[in-house]
């Protein structure tokens, strides 16, 4: 949640809609995590998956893992971006994109919920935009140094870790710059009983590095040229081998000392280069933003025992993206009663994605996608208060796949589940139009309502379909893309120190992307049944006085699939969407108390409710992705003291009351290697110096 100063609509500008604008003019639900809130969260835990789960209603809970599997927006995949540049790859959704940059170099995080066509492919559930820092000084040279020490408060041994962040920034004549480096090493993660948290993809014993540079040049007040580079790496170098949990008895997964199988897991590297040019003085007062970008990343996954040809295997996700974008905005009418603008442009993306094994064997062949998307968006403000927006985007997608040979997949005993055979490649083509329209009325601050309809588009997880195919040609695989219709209504209320918002939504798609576990083979398959998702969100904050601010939120999401395809969702054979898609209800709360101008305390609360929609199988346990989630409650405490004008010390305590719990993903995933408890009480002490 944000303080009133963070929420005041006139003080916040977001860019996730492709042009800077106030949230009061956006006809959908938006959450903004400010720089100040990011600094508070970093004082407890800098993991972005946890920050987003704690701060954004509708965002699924964190698994305290290097992967964000199941952590989606309103039950559908989202597009993760850095300054508008995609970090996601819907071709093989490895679900690792949230951990793409360090939060210390962010100005704010913008989350737009619901299907959106404004950025196109991959944004069926919404988008998360990491906005990088801009210099906040007129000095030629300034800097900031942060040092943190953290450890378990339950069992100190081998749990101590540290974090060093160094940043320099400034403005020299027509140039401005930000240069930053972050190095972080975590110790062993211990649960509430002092036992090592299961090391499979854990964030314990992880080495993280981030290098960031942004250089801007403004030859005139109407132009800006900017170059950004970001490098991110986060690999787990554990001293433990995994001991699987027991799903039937409830025994947690843990670790024993020993060298883990395979190479270190996590984000091996993520390189981003982004060049942009903005000018505000073209024909007819048209503004132009043109940019080009390149991203290359590699992520390493855990070892699968006995799965490939009767032996072990460890896979990598390769993603190579480059693209150009043109965005123009032309004012059409500007009078005392009408303000109308037309935005239009073109996105071109080239995306190559594959998932080989570490030893070089091909599991998912290279998918070479070309995405061409022209778009236009009109916004009209009538009598200063009635905002109307409508737009259209045309998606043209071509995906080329060469001939390849599948890997023989085996079960735990070495028996063949799917044989190895040759598959004929070819071209997959998708063409679709996406429409959006919305209306918002801002006359009265006490009640500012909106309604919207938007369509989203995403190719399905084609890599998953290719690697698990049982046919000999890709044109026989159902790889049809998903088109989502999203309906939303809501309102915002502001009265003195109170801010309140509510929204209700419903999204439908004729094709589904549900990943369903097959107990007969031990594999996950994609179900293409029609889907319906619905829910609501409530959020409020209240500034009682200078010393005290309280805030809270509640979010609920549910979804079903029409298994028999008759257009109804209440037949006996119809099924609820599983935990990988639908999270349990979530409650958040925050109390900030500042008894002195130099001292503040914040108590954050995140509560995950229960969800139990499936029956156990004949072995007495739930199928994968269908486990029942039991409720748990977590509290974090952050205390800050400004020692002098330039120095601040902070103390963060995570899981203040040392709750012993299994994170939601551990409960619904139903995989013995991931049945791990959450981190117990931990402390993070920091010193920050500005100069």
Protein Blocks (a to p, Z undefined) as FASTA:
>chain_A
ZZfklmmmklpccfklopacdfklpccddddddfklmmmmmmmomcfklmmmmmmghiac
dehiabfghiagehiacdddeehiafbdfklcghlmlmmbcfklpfbdcddedjdfklog
oilnoccdddddddfbfbfbdcdddddddddfkbmghpaccdddddddddehjbccdddd
ddddddddddfkopacdfehpaghiacddddddddddfbfkbccdddddddddddddfbd
cddddfknopacdddedddehjdedjfbacddddddddfbbghhiacddddddddddddd
dddehklgoiacddddddddddddddddddfbdcfkbccdddddddddddddddddfkop
afbdcdddddddddddddddeehlaccdddddddddddddddddddddddfkopafbdcd
dddeddddddddddddddddfkbmklccddddddddddddfklmmmmpcbfbfklpccbd
cddddddddddddehjbccdddddddddfbdcbdcddfknopacddfbdcdddddddddd
ddfblmbccddddddddddddfkonopakbfkbccddfklmccddddddddddfbfkbcc
dddddddddddfbdcdfkopacehiaccdddddddddddddfblmbccddddehklopac
ddfklmmnopaklmccdddddddddddddZZ
